[in-house]
Amino acid sequence: MDALLIDRLQFAFTISFHYLFPQLTMGLALLIVIMKVLAIRKKSELYNNSARFWAKIFGINFAVGVVTGIPMEFQFGTNWARFSTFAGGIIGQTLAMEGIFAFFLESSFLGLFLFGEKKLGQVGHLISAILVFLGSWLSGYFIIATDAWMQHPVGYALSPDGAVHLTSFWQLLLNPWALSQYAHNMVGAVITGSFVMAAIGAYYILANRDIDFGKTFIRIGVIAGLTASILAVVPTGDFESRNVANHQGTKFAAMEGLFETKRGAELTLFGQPNVENLKLDNPIAIPRLLSFLTYLDWNAEVKGLDAFPREHWPDNIPLLFYSYHLMIILGIFFIIVMKTAAFYLWKKKLFEMRWLLWILLVSFPLPYIANTAGWMTAEVGRQPWLVYGLMRTTDGISPTVSASSGMFSLIGFIGIYILLGTLFLLLVIRQINRGPATNNLH
């Protein structure tokens, strides 16, 4: 294997593993605020203890997320030095802001939330929860603004030395690509938090312990999960797909398995991309629906891959097609499960329906898979560009890092991350087994 492939595999592995943790913290941050608001409004110690319990899960998740995130920025200098030289003057802005503002806001007030309730009082404790929420969501925005610039470069100019420099800070920060991608990403994080919360609630009820807490977790998880699952499709998913269609035509065509430009293009539900013969094998499709969803016109022309030079096509069309469709299938599943659970919750029958509780319990890994598939769609689809239209991925790696060095560090990361993941699971399982009733932090 060459150095480029190893560098890409290493970054893909480390960032995919790392993002298992921020998506839960960002999702839980909102749900913890909801619990604190309910605790104050209802004067309920049940909600207070629930918030404390989830704050501890949040804290464990946050700590492992920080540790696994540190290598990400170092890789810009080690494995992707040419890219850092080219774009560091721009991406360094948002990455620095994420560390200086968002990370310190989140980490500082997380400590206050975990250990300062007695001195802060209920209102002060709620304010600390809100600031943790703002810090985690602001952190997510700065990171997504960085990626959005690589997807859709704005507010820049080329220097005489061939690098890019920032000409408009506000164009970078308010990149329209960042706004739509952020909205879609954050509802995805809420889906993860909601499914995890509902799953632990279902576990407590099925195990016949901490029943009141279990019911509380399910109520909040199901209501938030249903809302977020719908928003993931409309409007955020719709906005995101239109952005891709308008600005990254090759990605859009490959996502949809559209090899030929068509008027009244069909929406493919299933199929197998056959890149060698430039067609989709065994397609199951709905006629004209892709044209309508993209341009609100049943007969609109949708550009296929044949409309673009072959050298600009994504380099792994099958992976892009399957990851995109996996995300879509899971998104539909989330709506069905949460809508069913919400219906029986409204009927006041959910907590007796063990089959549905089991579905909630075993479904918690699926949002992680869906979010990972979504990010694979975004990043694999951007290829062969590292910065879309400006720098190809082949031009961004470090010239002095050999394939063997990259492989050595990749193996090291895999070993370390397996240990960290095992430690994380042990700590979370221990916290779940202790139960919410033991989490009084006064």
N, C-alpha and C positions, 0 to 999 in steps of 0.2 A: 504494500500500500504506500502511496506517496504522502508527503507531508501535508498537502492540502486536505486530503480525505481524513487523515488523523486529526488535524486541527479542527475540522468541522465536527467530527464525531465527538471530540473532547468537549467542545463548546455545547453541542447538542445535549450530551449526557449531563454535564454540570448544570446547565440552565433548566433542563427538564426536571431534574431532581430538586433543584432549588425551588422551583415554582410550585412544588407540592405544598410548601409551607406558607408563602405569602397569600395564596388564594384563600386559605382557611382563616388566616389572621384578618384579612380585609373583610371577609364575610362575617366572621364572628364579631368584629368591632361594631358593626351596625346592630347586630342582634343583642349584644351586651347593653348598648345604649337603650334599646327598646325595653329590655328587662329592668334597667334602672328607672326608666320613666314610669313603667308599670308599678314598680316597688313604691315609688313616692306617691303616685296617684291613688293606689289602692291601700297604701300603708301596710304592705305585705312583706313579711320576712321571708316568705316562700320565694318571691322574685328576687329579694336581696341575696339570699343564699344561692339561688340559681346563677345570678350575675357573678358572684364570687367564684363559684365552681367553674364557670366558663372562662373567667379571667385567668384561672390557673392553667387551663388547657391552652388558652391564648398565649400565656407566658412561656410555656414549654415550646409551643410551636414557633413563637417569635424568636426564641434563643437559637433553635436549630436553624431557622431561616436565615438569621444573621451569619452564623458560622458557614453555612453552605453558600451564602451569597458573596462572601469576601473574595473567593477566587475568581468570580466573574470579571471584575474590573481589572484584576491583575492580568488576565488572559489577553486583554487589549494590548498590553505592553509586551507580553512574552510571545504569544502565538500570532497576534495580529498587529504587528508594529507598523507595517505600511499603512494599514487602515487608520491607526491612531495618529500617524503623522499627517495623513490626508484630512481626517475629519475631527481630530481631537479638539480643535478650537471651537467646534460646535457642540459635539456630544458631551464634552467636558463641562459645559455650562449646566445642563440639566442633571447630569450625574452628580456634580458637586452640590447643586441645590437639594437634590434628594438626600444626600448625606448630612448637609449642614442644617437644613430646615426641617424636613419631614421626619427623618430618622430620629433626630434628637428630641423633637416634639413628641413623637410616639413613645420612645423609650423612657423619657423623663416622666411623663404622666402615667405610663404603665406602672412604674414603681410606686407612684402616689396612689394609684387605684388599688394596687395589690396590698399595700401596707399602711395607707394613710386614712382609711375610712373613719376611724374613731376620732381623729383630730379634724378631718375635713367636714364631717357631718354629711347628711344625706345629699344636700344640694351640691356641696363641694365635691362629693364623691361622684355625682352625676356629671358635673363639669369636667372632672378628670377623665371620665369615660368618653365624653364627647371629644375631648382633645386627643385622646388615644385614637378614636375613630378618624378625626380629621388628619392626624399625623399619618396613619396607615393609608388612607385614601389619597392624601397628597403625595406620599411616597410613590404610590402606584401611578399617579399622573405623570410625575417627572420621568419615571422609567419608560412609560408608554410614549411620552413626548419624544424621548430619545429614539425609540424604535420607529416612531411615526416619521421622524425626519429621514431615517434610512429608507423607509417605504415611499415617502413623498417629500423630497427635499424642498424646503422653502427658506426664504430669508438668508440667502448665502450669496457669496461671490467667489470666483476663483482668484487666487493670488498668483503672482508671477512665478512662484516656485512650484505651482501645481497643486497646492493645498487649497482647502476652502476656508473661508472665514465668515463669521456671522455679520450680517448687515442689518438684521432686524430681530431683536430679542423677542418682540411680541409676536412676530410671525412664527418664530420657532415654538413659542409657548402655546399659541392659539392655532396651531396647524390644524386645519379642518380634518385631516386624517386622524390626528391625535384625539380630537373630540369624539368622533364616532367610534374609534377603536377603544377608547377609555370607557365609554358608556357600555359597550358590549362586554368588555373584560370585567367590569365591576359587577354587572348582574350575574356573570358567570361565577364570580367569587361568592356572591350571596347565595347562589344555588349550592355551591360546595358547603358553605357554612350551614345552610338550612338542612341539607340532607344529613350532614354529620350530626347536627343537633337532634333531628327527628329520629335518626338511627339509635342514638344513645337513649333517647326517651323510650323508644320501642323496646330496647334491651331491658330497661328497668321494669317495664310493665310485663314483658314476657317472663322475666325472672322473678316477678312478684315481689319486688323490693323498690323502695323510694317511689311509690306509685304517684304521689302528687307531683313530684319533680318530673317524672316521666311524662305525665299528661301535659305539664307546662312546656316541656321541651318540644313535644309533638305539636302542640297548638301553634307555638311561635314558628317552629320549623316548617310546618305545612303551609301556614298562611304566607310567610315570607318566601318559601320555596315556590309556591304556585305563582305569586306575583312576579318573582324574578324569572321564572321559566317562561312566562308569557312575554315579558319584556325582552328576553334574550332573542325571541323571534321577531316580534314587532314592538317597538320600532327599531331597536338597536341592531339586530341582525340584518334587517332590511337595509338600513342606512349603510352598514358596513359592506354588504354585497354590492350596493350601487356605487360606492366609492371604488371598489375593486374594478367593477365593470368600466367605470369612467377613466380610471387612471392606470390600471394594470391589466390591460386586455388579455395578455398571454396567461396570466394567473387565472383570470376569470374563465377563459375558455378551457384551460386544463382542469380546473375545479369541476366544471360541469361536463367534462368529457366531450367537448364540442370540437371536433377536428375540422369541420367545414363550416364556413360562414353560411348562415341561413336566415331567411325571413320566416317568421312564425316558428321560432326554434322551440323544440320540445324540452321539457324539464326531465332529466334523467333521474330516476329513483335508484336503479341498480344497473350494474354492468361491469365489464372488465376492459380497461383501456388497452388497446392493442396498438402500441406506438409503432411497431414495425410496419403494420399495414394501414396505419393512420385511420383507425376506426374504433368504435366501441362494440365489443362482443357482447352478445346476449342482453341487449338493453331492454329495460322496462321503463317506459317514459310516458309522460302526459303531454299530448300534442299542444304546441303553441304557448304553454304556460311560462316557459323561461322568458320569452319575449315580453309577455304581459307583466311578469314580476319585475323585470329589469327596467322596462321603458313605459309601462302602463299602456301598451299597444300590442294587441294579439298578433299583428303582422310585422312588428318591428324587426329590423335586421340586427342579429347578434353576431359579432365577429368570432369566427373560429380560429383555431391555431394556424390555419392556412393563410390568414391575413397578415401574419407576422413572420419576419425572418427566422429560420430554424435556429440560428445561434442565439436568439433571444428567448427561446422556449425554456420553461423550467426543466431542470436536468433530471427530475424524477417524477414524471407525470403520474404513474400509477400510485406512488405514495401520496402525492398531493390529492388525487381524486379520492382515494380511500379514506384518508384522514378527514377530508372535508365532509364526505358522506357519513362517516362514523359520527362526527360531531352533530350533524343534522338528525340522524336516527336517534341518538341519545337525547337530543333536545326535545324531540317529540315524545320520547318515553318519559322524560321528566314531567312534561305537562300532563300526560295521561295519569301517571302515578299520583302526582300532587293534586290534580283535580278530583280523582277518585277519593283520595284521603280527605280532601276538603269537604266533599259531599257528605261522607259518612261522619265527619266531624260536626258538620252542620246538623245532621240527623241525630247527633249524640250517640252514635253506635260504633265509632271508630275504635275505641279502647277495648271493645269486646271482640273485634274482628282480628283474630290472631293471624290469619293468612295475610292480611294487609299489613299488619305490624311486622311480619317477617319480611315482606317486600321492602318496607321502609328500612329495616335493619340491614339487609344484605345489599341494598342499593347504594350505600354510602361511597363505595369506591368509584362509581360511575361518573360523577361530576369531575373527579380528578382526571379520568380518561378523556372526558369530553373537552375539558380545558386544555389538556395537553394536545389533543387532536386539533383544536382550534389554533393553538400557537404553531403547530407543525404546518398547518395550512398557510398561515401568514408568512412564515419564514421560508419554507420550502418553495412556496409560490413566488417569492421575491427573486429566487435564483433565476439566472446566473449573476444577479447583481447583489453586491454587498450594500452599496448605496444606489438606489434605483436610478438607472440612467447615467450615473456618474462614475461609479467604480465597480468593476466586476470582482467577484469573489476570488478569482484566481490571482488578482493583483493585490490583495489585501494582507496576505500572510507574511510572517516574518521570514526573511531569506536565510537567516542563520540557524533556525530551529529545524533539526532533521526529523525525519519520520520516526526514527528509533527513539529520539528524545521525547517526541510527542506521545508515542505509545507508552513509554515508561511512566510519564506523568499521568496519562489516562488510566493506566492500571492502578496507579497510586490513588487517584481520585475515586475510582470504583471501590477499592478496599476501604478507604476512609469513610466514604458516604454510606457504605453498607453498615459499618459500625455505628455511625451517627443515626441512621435510620432505625437500627435495632434498639439503640438507647432511647430514641424518641418513642417508639412503640411501647417499650417497657414502662417508661414514665407515664405515658398517657393511660395505659391499661391499669397501672397502679392507682392513678387518680380516679379513674372510672370505678374501680373496685372499692375504693374508699367511700365514694358516693358524695352527693351534694350536701347532705346533712352535716358532714364533718368539716365544711369549708367556711366556718365562721372565722373571719379574719380580725375581729375586734381585738 
